[in-house]
Amino acid sequence: MSKFPWKTAIAGAAILAATAYAFAQTPGMNGSMAQMHQQMMQGQGGTGQGMQGGMHGNMSGNMGRHGAMHGQQFGAAGVPTMPGQDAFGAIQEVVQILQADPATDWSKVDIEALREHLIDMNEVTLHAVASQRVLDNGIEISVTGEGRTLAAIKRMVPAHVHELSEIGWRAKTEELPNGVKLTVTASEAAPLTKLKALGFMGIMVQGGHHQPHHLLIAKGEFMH
């Protein structure tokens, strides 16, 4: 056990505390400390402003590099690549194909017919009402609408039955006062469980005929 007197330790601590207090109260020293602090903040000592400027420069540089990396995700020279509207983009693509083909017969080209068909697709996809009923061997879907939607239903749904038969599905349509009844019978290619899961739009998107026949419509070579 140390023999160092505890009273001596207390006295030493008191002396140190008093010295620190006196040092802090000395005007010259207090002013020097304040001056040093001010110099550090203003950068006169070559540290505060430099450090602040360096940090700001690094942050600006990092943000610039991030912006450059982010810009690489878009088109060359910052030009957007998305057309902004699906039908607009589909028509633009077809027109570019026609313009690139020297054999295009512009006397037959009918872009307006393609536009009308894309409107039909929009009406049937977004505005038609489809009521599904499960049968013992398939499903029955009443597709109904009004005005422009009704006209689109009557053009598109019966026309799609032919495409379904081409890929091995058994389907038929029947006219309704306000639409079309689509009946699809279950088969090996389209079992009942699958038909129930697909529903109206899942059945309408079957096959790969849409894109090619858009081109045929634009060329004036396809009629409903």
PyMOL CGO cylinders between C-alpha atoms (Angstrom):
from pymol import cmd
from pymol.cgo import CYLINDER

trace = [
    CYLINDER, 0.00, 0.00, 0.00, 1.40, 3.46, -0.96, 0.3, 1, 1, 1, 1, 1, 1,
    CYLINDER, 1.40, 3.46, -0.96, 2.71, 5.64, 1.84, 0.3, 1, 1, 1, 1, 1, 1,
    CYLINDER, 2.71, 5.64, 1.84, 2.03, 8.84, -0.14, 0.3, 1, 1, 1, 1, 1, 1,
    CYLINDER, 2.03, 8.84, -0.14, 0.05, 11.10, 2.26, 0.3, 1, 1, 1, 1, 1, 1,
    CYLINDER, 0.05, 11.10, 2.26, -3.48, 11.70, 1.10, 0.3, 1, 1, 1, 1, 1, 1,
    CYLINDER, -3.48, 11.70, 1.10, -3.36, 15.22, 2.41, 0.3, 1, 1, 1, 1, 1, 1,
    CYLINDER, -3.36, 15.22, 2.41, -0.47, 15.95, 0.08, 0.3, 1, 1, 1, 1, 1, 1,
    CYLINDER, -0.47, 15.95, 0.08, -2.50, 14.69, -2.89, 0.3, 1, 1, 1, 1, 1, 1,
    CYLINDER, -2.50, 14.69, -2.89, -5.45, 16.93, -2.03, 0.3, 1, 1, 1, 1, 1, 1,
    CYLINDER, -5.45, 16.93, -2.03, -3.19, 19.92, -1.66, 0.3, 1, 1, 1, 1, 1, 1,
    CYLINDER, -3.19, 19.92, -1.66, -1.60, 19.29, -5.04, 0.3, 1, 1, 1, 1, 1, 1,
    CYLINDER, -1.60, 19.29, -5.04, -4.95, 19.07, -6.75, 0.3, 1, 1, 1, 1, 1, 1,
    CYLINDER, -4.95, 19.07, -6.75, -6.06, 22.34, -5.17, 0.3, 1, 1, 1, 1, 1, 1,
    CYLINDER, -6.06, 22.34, -5.17, -2.91, 24.10, -6.37, 0.3, 1, 1, 1, 1, 1, 1,
    CYLINDER, -2.91, 24.10, -6.37, -3.44, 22.87, -9.92, 0.3, 1, 1, 1, 1, 1, 1,
    CYLINDER, -3.44, 22.87, -9.92, -7.06, 24.04, -9.94, 0.3, 1, 1, 1, 1, 1, 1,
    CYLINDER, -7.06, 24.04, -9.94, -6.12, 27.47, -8.64, 0.3, 1, 1, 1, 1, 1, 1,
    CYLINDER, -6.12, 27.47, -8.64, -3.37, 27.83, -11.23, 0.3, 1, 1, 1, 1, 1, 1,
    CYLINDER, -3.37, 27.83, -11.23, -5.76, 26.92, -14.06, 0.3, 1, 1, 1, 1, 1, 1,
    CYLINDER, -5.76, 26.92, -14.06, -8.33, 29.43, -12.82, 0.3, 1, 1, 1, 1, 1, 1,
    CYLINDER, -8.33, 29.43, -12.82, -5.73, 32.20, -12.57, 0.3, 1, 1, 1, 1, 1, 1,
    CYLINDER, -5.73, 32.20, -12.57, -4.45, 31.39, -16.06, 0.3, 1, 1, 1, 1, 1, 1,
    CYLINDER, -4.45, 31.39, -16.06, -7.95, 31.66, -17.48, 0.3, 1, 1, 1, 1, 1, 1,
    CYLINDER, -7.95, 31.66, -17.48, -8.56, 35.01, -15.73, 0.3, 1, 1, 1, 1, 1, 1,
    CYLINDER, -8.56, 35.01, -15.73, -5.33, 36.60, -17.00, 0.3, 1, 1, 1, 1, 1, 1,
    CYLINDER, -5.33, 36.60, -17.00, -6.39, 39.20, -19.63, 0.3, 1, 1, 1, 1, 1, 1,
    CYLINDER, -6.39, 39.20, -19.63, -3.42, 38.69, -21.89, 0.3, 1, 1, 1, 1, 1, 1,
    CYLINDER, -3.42, 38.69, -21.89, -3.68, 34.96, -21.94, 0.3, 1, 1, 1, 1, 1, 1,
    CYLINDER, -3.68, 34.96, -21.94, -7.47, 35.06, -22.33, 0.3, 1, 1, 1, 1, 1, 1,
    CYLINDER, -7.47, 35.06, -22.33, -7.10, 37.40, -25.29, 0.3, 1, 1, 1, 1, 1, 1,
    CYLINDER, -7.10, 37.40, -25.29, -4.42, 35.20, -26.83, 0.3, 1, 1, 1, 1, 1, 1,
    CYLINDER, -4.42, 35.20, -26.83, -6.63, 32.18, -26.56, 0.3, 1, 1, 1, 1, 1, 1,
    CYLINDER, -6.63, 32.18, -26.56, -9.52, 34.05, -28.19, 0.3, 1, 1, 1, 1, 1, 1,
    CYLINDER, -9.52, 34.05, -28.19, -7.19, 35.32, -30.93, 0.3, 1, 1, 1, 1, 1, 1,
    CYLINDER, -7.19, 35.32, -30.93, -5.94, 31.80, -31.63, 0.3, 1, 1, 1, 1, 1, 1,
    CYLINDER, -5.94, 31.80, -31.63, -9.53, 30.55, -31.81, 0.3, 1, 1, 1, 1, 1, 1,
    CYLINDER, -9.53, 30.55, -31.81, -10.47, 33.37, -34.19, 0.3, 1, 1, 1, 1, 1, 1,
    CYLINDER, -10.47, 33.37, -34.19, -7.47, 32.62, -36.38, 0.3, 1, 1, 1, 1, 1, 1,
    CYLINDER, -7.47, 32.62, -36.38, -8.43, 28.98, -36.60, 0.3, 1, 1, 1, 1, 1, 1,
    CYLINDER, -8.43, 28.98, -36.60, -12.00, 29.85, -37.57, 0.3, 1, 1, 1, 1, 1, 1,
    CYLINDER, -12.00, 29.85, -37.57, -10.96, 32.45, -40.17, 0.3, 1, 1, 1, 1, 1, 1,
    CYLINDER, -10.96, 32.45, -40.17, -8.16, 30.39, -41.60, 0.3, 1, 1, 1, 1, 1, 1,
    CYLINDER, -8.16, 30.39, -41.60, -5.44, 32.96, -40.77, 0.3, 1, 1, 1, 1, 1, 1,
    CYLINDER, -5.44, 32.96, -40.77, -3.48, 30.19, -39.18, 0.3, 1, 1, 1, 1, 1, 1,
    CYLINDER, -3.48, 30.19, -39.18, -3.79, 28.22, -42.44, 0.3, 1, 1, 1, 1, 1, 1,
    CYLINDER, -3.79, 28.22, -42.44, -6.01, 25.51, -40.97, 0.3, 1, 1, 1, 1, 1, 1,
    CYLINDER, -6.01, 25.51, -40.97, -9.67, 26.48, -40.36, 0.3, 1, 1, 1, 1, 1, 1,
    CYLINDER, -9.67, 26.48, -40.36, -10.60, 27.99, -43.69, 0.3, 1, 1, 1, 1, 1, 1,
    CYLINDER, -10.60, 27.99, -43.69, -8.39, 25.55, -45.53, 0.3, 1, 1, 1, 1, 1, 1,
    CYLINDER, -8.39, 25.55, -45.53, -10.02, 22.60, -43.87, 0.3, 1, 1, 1, 1, 1, 1,
    CYLINDER, -10.02, 22.60, -43.87, -13.46, 24.05, -44.46, 0.3, 1, 1, 1, 1, 1, 1,
    CYLINDER, -13.46, 24.05, -44.46, -12.63, 24.82, -48.09, 0.3, 1, 1, 1, 1, 1, 1,
    CYLINDER, -12.63, 24.82, -48.09, -11.16, 21.36, -48.57, 0.3, 1, 1, 1, 1, 1, 1,
    CYLINDER, -11.16, 21.36, -48.57, -14.23, 19.69, -47.12, 0.3, 1, 1, 1, 1, 1, 1,
    CYLINDER, -14.23, 19.69, -47.12, -16.51, 21.82, -49.31, 0.3, 1, 1, 1, 1, 1, 1,
    CYLINDER, -16.51, 21.82, -49.31, -14.40, 21.04, -52.35, 0.3, 1, 1, 1, 1, 1, 1,
    CYLINDER, -14.40, 21.04, -52.35, -14.48, 17.33, -51.66, 0.3, 1, 1, 1, 1, 1, 1,
    CYLINDER, -14.48, 17.33, -51.66, -18.24, 17.39, -51.16, 0.3, 1, 1, 1, 1, 1, 1,
    CYLINDER, -18.24, 17.39, -51.16, -18.73, 19.36, -54.39, 0.3, 1, 1, 1, 1, 1, 1,
    CYLINDER, -18.73, 19.36, -54.39, -16.45, 16.98, -56.26, 0.3, 1, 1, 1, 1, 1, 1,
    CYLINDER, -16.45, 16.98, -56.26, -18.27, 13.94, -54.95, 0.3, 1, 1, 1, 1, 1, 1,
    CYLINDER, -18.27, 13.94, -54.95, -21.63, 15.44, -55.88, 0.3, 1, 1, 1, 1, 1, 1,
    CYLINDER, -21.63, 15.44, -55.88, -20.32, 16.24, -59.36, 0.3, 1, 1, 1, 1, 1, 1,
    CYLINDER, -20.32, 16.24, -59.36, -19.09, 12.69, -59.85, 0.3, 1, 1, 1, 1, 1, 1,
    CYLINDER, -19.09, 12.69, -59.85, -22.43, 11.34, -58.61, 0.3, 1, 1, 1, 1, 1, 1,
    CYLINDER, -22.43, 11.34, -58.61, -24.27, 13.60, -61.06, 0.3, 1, 1, 1, 1, 1, 1,
    CYLINDER, -24.27, 13.60, -61.06, -22.09, 12.38, -63.91, 0.3, 1, 1, 1, 1, 1, 1,
    CYLINDER, -22.09, 12.38, -63.91, -22.69, 8.75, -63.03, 0.3, 1, 1, 1, 1, 1, 1,
    CYLINDER, -22.69, 8.75, -63.03, -26.44, 9.39, -62.70, 0.3, 1, 1, 1, 1, 1, 1,
    CYLINDER, -26.44, 9.39, -62.70, -26.47, 11.12, -66.09, 0.3, 1, 1, 1, 1, 1, 1,
    CYLINDER, -26.47, 11.12, -66.09, -25.04, 8.02, -67.77, 0.3, 1, 1, 1, 1, 1, 1,
    CYLINDER, -25.04, 8.02, -67.77, -28.33, 6.25, -67.12, 0.3, 1, 1, 1, 1, 1, 1,
    CYLINDER, -28.33, 6.25, -67.12, -30.07, 8.49, -69.66, 0.3, 1, 1, 1, 1, 1, 1,
    CYLINDER, -30.07, 8.49, -69.66, -29.65, 8.93, -73.39, 0.3, 1, 1, 1, 1, 1, 1,
    CYLINDER, -29.65, 8.93, -73.39, -26.54, 10.28, -75.06, 0.3, 1, 1, 1, 1, 1, 1,
    CYLINDER, -26.54, 10.28, -75.06, -25.93, 13.99, -74.43, 0.3, 1, 1, 1, 1, 1, 1,
    CYLINDER, -25.93, 13.99, -74.43, -28.84, 14.05, -71.99, 0.3, 1, 1, 1, 1, 1, 1,
    CYLINDER, -28.84, 14.05, -71.99, -31.50, 13.38, -74.65, 0.3, 1, 1, 1, 1, 1, 1,
    CYLINDER, -31.50, 13.38, -74.65, -34.54, 11.43, -73.32, 0.3, 1, 1, 1, 1, 1, 1,
    CYLINDER, -34.54, 11.43, -73.32, -35.25, 8.08, -74.99, 0.3, 1, 1, 1, 1, 1, 1,
    CYLINDER, -35.25, 8.08, -74.99, -38.83, 7.41, -73.83, 0.3, 1, 1, 1, 1, 1, 1,
    CYLINDER, -38.83, 7.41, -73.83, -41.60, 8.67, -76.17, 0.3, 1, 1, 1, 1, 1, 1,
    CYLINDER, -41.60, 8.67, -76.17, -43.82, 9.66, -73.23, 0.3, 1, 1, 1, 1, 1, 1,
    CYLINDER, -43.82, 9.66, -73.23, -46.94, 7.83, -74.41, 0.3, 1, 1, 1, 1, 1, 1,
    CYLINDER, -46.94, 7.83, -74.41, -47.34, 4.18, -75.43, 0.3, 1, 1, 1, 1, 1, 1,
    CYLINDER, -47.34, 4.18, -75.43, -49.42, 4.66, -78.58, 0.3, 1, 1, 1, 1, 1, 1,
    CYLINDER, -49.42, 4.66, -78.58, -47.16, 7.49, -79.71, 0.3, 1, 1, 1, 1, 1, 1,
    CYLINDER, -47.16, 7.49, -79.71, -44.13, 5.23, -79.24, 0.3, 1, 1, 1, 1, 1, 1,
    CYLINDER, -44.13, 5.23, -79.24, -45.75, 2.33, -81.12, 0.3, 1, 1, 1, 1, 1, 1,
    CYLINDER, -45.75, 2.33, -81.12, -46.59, 4.57, -84.08, 0.3, 1, 1, 1, 1, 1, 1,
    CYLINDER, -46.59, 4.57, -84.08, -43.11, 6.11, -84.02, 0.3, 1, 1, 1, 1, 1, 1,
    CYLINDER, -43.11, 6.11, -84.02, -41.51, 2.67, -84.16, 0.3, 1, 1, 1, 1, 1, 1,
    CYLINDER, -41.51, 2.67, -84.16, -43.65, 1.57, -87.11, 0.3, 1, 1, 1, 1, 1, 1,
    CYLINDER, -43.65, 1.57, -87.11, -42.98, 4.80, -89.03, 0.3, 1, 1, 1, 1, 1, 1,
    CYLINDER, -42.98, 4.80, -89.03, -39.23, 4.34, -88.53, 0.3, 1, 1, 1, 1, 1, 1,
    CYLINDER, -39.23, 4.34, -88.53, -39.48, 0.78, -89.88, 0.3, 1, 1, 1, 1, 1, 1,
    CYLINDER, -39.48, 0.78, -89.88, -41.41, 1.98, -92.95, 0.3, 1, 1, 1, 1, 1, 1,
    CYLINDER, -41.41, 1.98, -92.95, -38.95, 4.80, -93.61, 0.3, 1, 1, 1, 1, 1, 1,
    CYLINDER, -38.95, 4.80, -93.61, -35.99, 2.44, -93.37, 0.3, 1, 1, 1, 1, 1, 1,
    CYLINDER, -35.99, 2.44, -93.37, -37.54, 0.01, -95.89, 0.3, 1, 1, 1, 1, 1, 1,
    CYLINDER, -37.54, 0.01, -95.89, -36.93, 1.05, -99.53, 0.3, 1, 1, 1, 1, 1, 1,
    CYLINDER, -36.93, 1.05, -99.53, -39.77, -1.24, -100.63, 0.3, 1, 1, 1, 1, 1, 1,
    CYLINDER, -39.77, -1.24, -100.63, -42.42, 0.67, -98.65, 0.3, 1, 1, 1, 1, 1, 1,
    CYLINDER, -42.42, 0.67, -98.65, -45.35, 1.58, -100.88, 0.3, 1, 1, 1, 1, 1, 1,
    CYLINDER, -45.35, 1.58, -100.88, -46.32, 4.97, -99.47, 0.3, 1, 1, 1, 1, 1, 1,
    CYLINDER, -46.32, 4.97, -99.47, -49.44, 5.06, -101.63, 0.3, 1, 1, 1, 1, 1, 1,
    CYLINDER, -49.44, 5.06, -101.63, -50.88, 2.30, -99.41, 0.3, 1, 1, 1, 1, 1, 1,
    CYLINDER, -50.88, 2.30, -99.41, -49.52, 3.37, -96.01, 0.3, 1, 1, 1, 1, 1, 1,
    CYLINDER, -49.52, 3.37, -96.01, -52.31, 4.24, -93.54, 0.3, 1, 1, 1, 1, 1, 1,
    CYLINDER, -52.31, 4.24, -93.54, -50.93, 5.42, -90.19, 0.3, 1, 1, 1, 1, 1, 1,
    CYLINDER, -50.93, 5.42, -90.19, -54.37, 6.70, -89.16, 0.3, 1, 1, 1, 1, 1, 1,
    CYLINDER, -54.37, 6.70, -89.16, -55.72, 3.14, -89.32, 0.3, 1, 1, 1, 1, 1, 1,
    CYLINDER, -55.72, 3.14, -89.32, -52.99, 2.05, -86.91, 0.3, 1, 1, 1, 1, 1, 1,
    CYLINDER, -52.99, 2.05, -86.91, -53.86, 4.95, -84.60, 0.3, 1, 1, 1, 1, 1, 1,
    CYLINDER, -53.86, 4.95, -84.60, -57.53, 3.89, -84.58, 0.3, 1, 1, 1, 1, 1, 1,
    CYLINDER, -57.53, 3.89, -84.58, -56.53, 0.31, -83.75, 0.3, 1, 1, 1, 1, 1, 1,
    CYLINDER, -56.53, 0.31, -83.75, -54.35, 1.48, -80.87, 0.3, 1, 1, 1, 1, 1, 1,
    CYLINDER, -54.35, 1.48, -80.87, -57.31, 3.47, -79.55, 0.3, 1, 1, 1, 1, 1, 1,
    CYLINDER, -57.31, 3.47, -79.55, -59.36, 0.24, -79.71, 0.3, 1, 1, 1, 1, 1, 1,
    CYLINDER, -59.36, 0.24, -79.71, -56.68, -1.54, -77.70, 0.3, 1, 1, 1, 1, 1, 1,
    CYLINDER, -56.68, -1.54, -77.70, -56.69, 1.24, -75.11, 0.3, 1, 1, 1, 1, 1, 1,
    CYLINDER, -56.69, 1.24, -75.11, -60.49, 1.16, -74.79, 0.3, 1, 1, 1, 1, 1, 1,
    CYLINDER, -60.49, 1.16, -74.79, -60.68, -2.63, -74.41, 0.3, 1, 1, 1, 1, 1, 1,
    CYLINDER, -60.68, -2.63, -74.41, -57.75, -2.83, -72.01, 0.3, 1, 1, 1, 1, 1, 1,
    CYLINDER, -57.75, -2.83, -72.01, -58.67, 0.05, -69.72, 0.3, 1, 1, 1, 1, 1, 1,
    CYLINDER, -58.67, 0.05, -69.72, -62.40, 0.68, -70.04, 0.3, 1, 1, 1, 1, 1, 1,
    CYLINDER, -62.40, 0.68, -70.04, -64.20, -2.57, -70.94, 0.3, 1, 1, 1, 1, 1, 1,
    CYLINDER, -64.20, -2.57, -70.94, -66.02, -4.41, -68.14, 0.3, 1, 1, 1, 1, 1, 1,
    CYLINDER, -66.02, -4.41, -68.14, -65.26, -8.15, -68.04, 0.3, 1, 1, 1, 1, 1, 1,
    CYLINDER, -65.26, -8.15, -68.04, -67.54, -10.43, -65.99, 0.3, 1, 1, 1, 1, 1, 1,
    CYLINDER, -67.54, -10.43, -65.99, -66.20, -13.97, -65.73, 0.3, 1, 1, 1, 1, 1, 1,
    CYLINDER, -66.20, -13.97, -65.73, -68.19, -17.14, -65.06, 0.3, 1, 1, 1, 1, 1, 1,
    CYLINDER, -68.19, -17.14, -65.06, -66.55, -20.53, -64.58, 0.3, 1, 1, 1, 1, 1, 1,
    CYLINDER, -66.55, -20.53, -64.58, -68.10, -23.43, -66.51, 0.3, 1, 1, 1, 1, 1, 1,
    CYLINDER, -68.10, -23.43, -66.51, -67.53, -27.16, -66.04, 0.3, 1, 1, 1, 1, 1, 1,
    CYLINDER, -67.53, -27.16, -66.04, -65.15, -27.25, -68.99, 0.3, 1, 1, 1, 1, 1, 1,
    CYLINDER, -65.15, -27.25, -68.99, -64.00, -23.66, -69.40, 0.3, 1, 1, 1, 1, 1, 1,
    CYLINDER, -64.00, -23.66, -69.40, -64.86, -20.04, -68.72, 0.3, 1, 1, 1, 1, 1, 1,
    CYLINDER, -64.86, -20.04, -68.72, -67.41, -17.58, -70.11, 0.3, 1, 1, 1, 1, 1, 1,
    CYLINDER, -67.41, -17.58, -70.11, -66.61, -13.86, -70.10, 0.3, 1, 1, 1, 1, 1, 1,
    CYLINDER, -66.61, -13.86, -70.10, -69.12, -11.11, -70.83, 0.3, 1, 1, 1, 1, 1, 1,
    CYLINDER, -69.12, -11.11, -70.83, -67.16, -8.12, -72.13, 0.3, 1, 1, 1, 1, 1, 1,
    CYLINDER, -67.16, -8.12, -72.13, -69.31, -4.99, -72.13, 0.3, 1, 1, 1, 1, 1, 1,
    CYLINDER, -69.31, -4.99, -72.13, -69.03, -1.25, -72.57, 0.3, 1, 1, 1, 1, 1, 1,
    CYLINDER, -69.03, -1.25, -72.57, -70.57, 1.86, -74.08, 0.3, 1, 1, 1, 1, 1, 1,
    CYLINDER, -70.57, 1.86, -74.08, -69.84, 4.21, -76.96, 0.3, 1, 1, 1, 1, 1, 1,
    CYLINDER, -69.84, 4.21, -76.96, -66.28, 4.03, -78.24, 0.3, 1, 1, 1, 1, 1, 1,
    CYLINDER, -66.28, 4.03, -78.24, -65.49, 1.18, -75.84, 0.3, 1, 1, 1, 1, 1, 1,
    CYLINDER, -65.49, 1.18, -75.84, -68.38, -0.92, -77.17, 0.3, 1, 1, 1, 1, 1, 1,
    CYLINDER, -68.38, -0.92, -77.17, -67.24, -0.42, -80.77, 0.3, 1, 1, 1, 1, 1, 1,
    CYLINDER, -67.24, -0.42, -80.77, -63.71, -1.47, -79.82, 0.3, 1, 1, 1, 1, 1, 1,
    CYLINDER, -63.71, -1.47, -79.82, -64.98, -4.61, -78.06, 0.3, 1, 1, 1, 1, 1, 1,
    CYLINDER, -64.98, -4.61, -78.06, -66.95, -5.71, -81.11, 0.3, 1, 1, 1, 1, 1, 1,
    CYLINDER, -66.95, -5.71, -81.11, -63.92, -5.26, -83.35, 0.3, 1, 1, 1, 1, 1, 1,
    CYLINDER, -63.92, -5.26, -83.35, -61.21, -6.75, -81.17, 0.3, 1, 1, 1, 1, 1, 1,
    CYLINDER, -61.21, -6.75, -81.17, -62.67, -9.68, -79.22, 0.3, 1, 1, 1, 1, 1, 1,
    CYLINDER, -62.67, -9.68, -79.22, -64.14, -11.69, -82.16, 0.3, 1, 1, 1, 1, 1, 1,
    CYLINDER, -64.14, -11.69, -82.16, -60.97, -11.04, -84.20, 0.3, 1, 1, 1, 1, 1, 1,
    CYLINDER, -60.97, -11.04, -84.20, -58.86, -12.51, -81.39, 0.3, 1, 1, 1, 1, 1, 1,
    CYLINDER, -58.86, -12.51, -81.39, -60.71, -15.84, -81.49, 0.3, 1, 1, 1, 1, 1, 1,
    CYLINDER, -60.71, -15.84, -81.49, -58.95, -16.70, -84.77, 0.3, 1, 1, 1, 1, 1, 1,
    CYLINDER, -58.95, -16.70, -84.77, -55.55, -16.11, -83.16, 0.3, 1, 1, 1, 1, 1, 1,
    CYLINDER, -55.55, -16.11, -83.16, -56.49, -18.35, -80.22, 0.3, 1, 1, 1, 1, 1, 1,
    CYLINDER, -56.49, -18.35, -80.22, -57.42, -21.19, -82.57, 0.3, 1, 1, 1, 1, 1, 1,
    CYLINDER, -57.42, -21.19, -82.57, -54.08, -20.79, -84.32, 0.3, 1, 1, 1, 1, 1, 1,
    CYLINDER, -54.08, -20.79, -84.32, -52.24, -21.55, -81.08, 0.3, 1, 1, 1, 1, 1, 1,
    CYLINDER, -52.24, -21.55, -81.08, -54.44, -24.49, -80.08, 0.3, 1, 1, 1, 1, 1, 1,
    CYLINDER, -54.44, -24.49, -80.08, -57.12, -22.86, -77.91, 0.3, 1, 1, 1, 1, 1, 1,
    CYLINDER, -57.12, -22.86, -77.91, -60.84, -23.49, -78.36, 0.3, 1, 1, 1, 1, 1, 1,
    CYLINDER, -60.84, -23.49, -78.36, -62.80, -20.24, -78.24, 0.3, 1, 1, 1, 1, 1, 1,
    CYLINDER, -62.80, -20.24, -78.24, -65.94, -18.65, -79.66, 0.3, 1, 1, 1, 1, 1, 1,
    CYLINDER, -65.94, -18.65, -79.66, -67.82, -15.38, -79.36, 0.3, 1, 1, 1, 1, 1, 1,
    CYLINDER, -67.82, -15.38, -79.36, -71.46, -14.39, -79.24, 0.3, 1, 1, 1, 1, 1, 1,
    CYLINDER, -71.46, -14.39, -79.24, -72.79, -10.87, -79.61, 0.3, 1, 1, 1, 1, 1, 1,
    CYLINDER, -72.79, -10.87, -79.61, -74.51, -9.19, -76.68, 0.3, 1, 1, 1, 1, 1, 1,
    CYLINDER, -74.51, -9.19, -76.68, -76.58, -5.98, -76.84, 0.3, 1, 1, 1, 1, 1, 1,
    CYLINDER, -76.58, -5.98, -76.84, -73.80, -4.10, -75.04, 0.3, 1, 1, 1, 1, 1, 1,
    CYLINDER, -73.80, -4.10, -75.04, -70.75, -6.18, -75.90, 0.3, 1, 1, 1, 1, 1, 1,
    CYLINDER, -70.75, -6.18, -75.90, -69.48, -9.68, -76.67, 0.3, 1, 1, 1, 1, 1, 1,
    CYLINDER, -69.48, -9.68, -76.67, -69.57, -12.98, -74.81, 0.3, 1, 1, 1, 1, 1, 1,
    CYLINDER, -69.57, -12.98, -74.81, -66.27, -14.84, -75.06, 0.3, 1, 1, 1, 1, 1, 1,
    CYLINDER, -66.27, -14.84, -75.06, -66.26, -18.55, -74.23, 0.3, 1, 1, 1, 1, 1, 1,
    CYLINDER, -66.26, -18.55, -74.23, -62.99, -20.45, -73.96, 0.3, 1, 1, 1, 1, 1, 1,
    CYLINDER, -62.99, -20.45, -73.96, -63.07, -24.21, -73.47, 0.3, 1, 1, 1, 1, 1, 1,
    CYLINDER, -63.07, -24.21, -73.47, -60.38, -25.92, -71.44, 0.3, 1, 1, 1, 1, 1, 1,
    CYLINDER, -60.38, -25.92, -71.44, -57.88, -28.05, -73.36, 0.3, 1, 1, 1, 1, 1, 1,
    CYLINDER, -57.88, -28.05, -73.36, -54.41, -29.49, -73.00, 0.3, 1, 1, 1, 1, 1, 1,
    CYLINDER, -54.41, -29.49, -73.00, -52.94, -26.17, -74.10, 0.3, 1, 1, 1, 1, 1, 1,
    CYLINDER, -52.94, -26.17, -74.10, -55.23, -24.22, -71.80, 0.3, 1, 1, 1, 1, 1, 1,
    CYLINDER, -55.23, -24.22, -71.80, -56.41, -26.21, -68.75, 0.3, 1, 1, 1, 1, 1, 1,
    CYLINDER, -56.41, -26.21, -68.75, -59.25, -24.81, -66.65, 0.3, 1, 1, 1, 1, 1, 1,
    CYLINDER, -59.25, -24.81, -66.65, -56.97, -23.70, -63.80, 0.3, 1, 1, 1, 1, 1, 1,
    CYLINDER, -56.97, -23.70, -63.80, -54.89, -21.65, -66.22, 0.3, 1, 1, 1, 1, 1, 1,
    CYLINDER, -54.89, -21.65, -66.22, -57.96, -20.11, -67.89, 0.3, 1, 1, 1, 1, 1, 1,
    CYLINDER, -57.96, -20.11, -67.89, -59.36, -19.02, -64.54, 0.3, 1, 1, 1, 1, 1, 1,
    CYLINDER, -59.36, -19.02, -64.54, -56.04, -17.43, -63.60, 0.3, 1, 1, 1, 1, 1, 1,
    CYLINDER, -56.04, -17.43, -63.60, -55.54, -15.61, -66.91, 0.3, 1, 1, 1, 1, 1, 1,
    CYLINDER, -55.54, -15.61, -66.91, -59.01, -14.10, -67.13, 0.3, 1, 1, 1, 1, 1, 1,
    CYLINDER, -59.01, -14.10, -67.13, -60.04, -11.77, -69.96, 0.3, 1, 1, 1, 1, 1, 1,
    CYLINDER, -60.04, -11.77, -69.96, -56.84, -9.77, -70.55, 0.3, 1, 1, 1, 1, 1, 1,
    CYLINDER, -56.84, -9.77, -70.55, -54.58, -12.75, -69.98, 0.3, 1, 1, 1, 1, 1, 1,
    CYLINDER, -54.58, -12.75, -69.98, -56.44, -14.52, -72.79, 0.3, 1, 1, 1, 1, 1, 1,
    CYLINDER, -56.44, -14.52, -72.79, -56.42, -11.43, -75.03, 0.3, 1, 1, 1, 1, 1, 1,
    CYLINDER, -56.42, -11.43, -75.03, -52.63, -11.16, -74.94, 0.3, 1, 1, 1, 1, 1, 1,
    CYLINDER, -52.63, -11.16, -74.94, -52.06, -14.77, -76.03, 0.3, 1, 1, 1, 1, 1, 1,
    CYLINDER, -52.06, -14.77, -76.03, -50.10, -15.21, -79.23, 0.3, 1, 1, 1, 1, 1, 1,
    CYLINDER, -50.10, -15.21, -79.23, -47.52, -12.98, -80.90, 0.3, 1, 1, 1, 1, 1, 1,
    CYLINDER, -47.52, -12.98, -80.90, -49.65, -11.42, -83.60, 0.3, 1, 1, 1, 1, 1, 1,
    CYLINDER, -49.65, -11.42, -83.60, -50.10, -7.91, -82.24, 0.3, 1, 1, 1, 1, 1, 1,
    CYLINDER, -50.10, -7.91, -82.24, -46.79, -6.35, -83.26, 0.3, 1, 1, 1, 1, 1, 1,
    CYLINDER, -46.79, -6.35, -83.26, -46.65, -7.86, -86.78, 0.3, 1, 1, 1, 1, 1, 1,
    CYLINDER, -46.65, -7.86, -86.78, -50.23, -6.94, -87.55, 0.3, 1, 1, 1, 1, 1, 1,
    CYLINDER, -50.23, -6.94, -87.55, -49.64, -3.36, -86.40, 0.3, 1, 1, 1, 1, 1, 1,
    CYLINDER, -49.64, -3.36, -86.40, -47.10, -3.13, -89.20, 0.3, 1, 1, 1, 1, 1, 1,
    CYLINDER, -47.10, -3.13, -89.20, -49.57, -4.69, -91.66, 0.3, 1, 1, 1, 1, 1, 1,
    CYLINDER, -49.57, -4.69, -91.66, -52.24, -2.18, -90.64, 0.3, 1, 1, 1, 1, 1, 1,
    CYLINDER, -52.24, -2.18, -90.64, -49.82, 0.70, -91.21, 0.3, 1, 1, 1, 1, 1, 1,
    CYLINDER, -49.82, 0.70, -91.21, -48.88, -0.73, -94.62, 0.3, 1, 1, 1, 1, 1, 1,
    CYLINDER, -48.88, -0.73, -94.62, -52.55, -0.93, -95.59, 0.3, 1, 1, 1, 1, 1, 1,
    CYLINDER, -52.55, -0.93, -95.59, -52.36, -4.72, -95.86, 0.3, 1, 1, 1, 1, 1, 1,
    CYLINDER, -52.36, -4.72, -95.86, -54.64, -5.74, -92.97, 0.3, 1, 1, 1, 1, 1, 1,
    CYLINDER, -54.64, -5.74, -92.97, -58.36, -5.39, -92.53, 0.3, 1, 1, 1, 1, 1, 1,
    CYLINDER, -58.36, -5.39, -92.53, -60.46, -6.48, -89.54, 0.3, 1, 1, 1, 1, 1, 1,
]
cmd.load_cgo(trace, "trace")
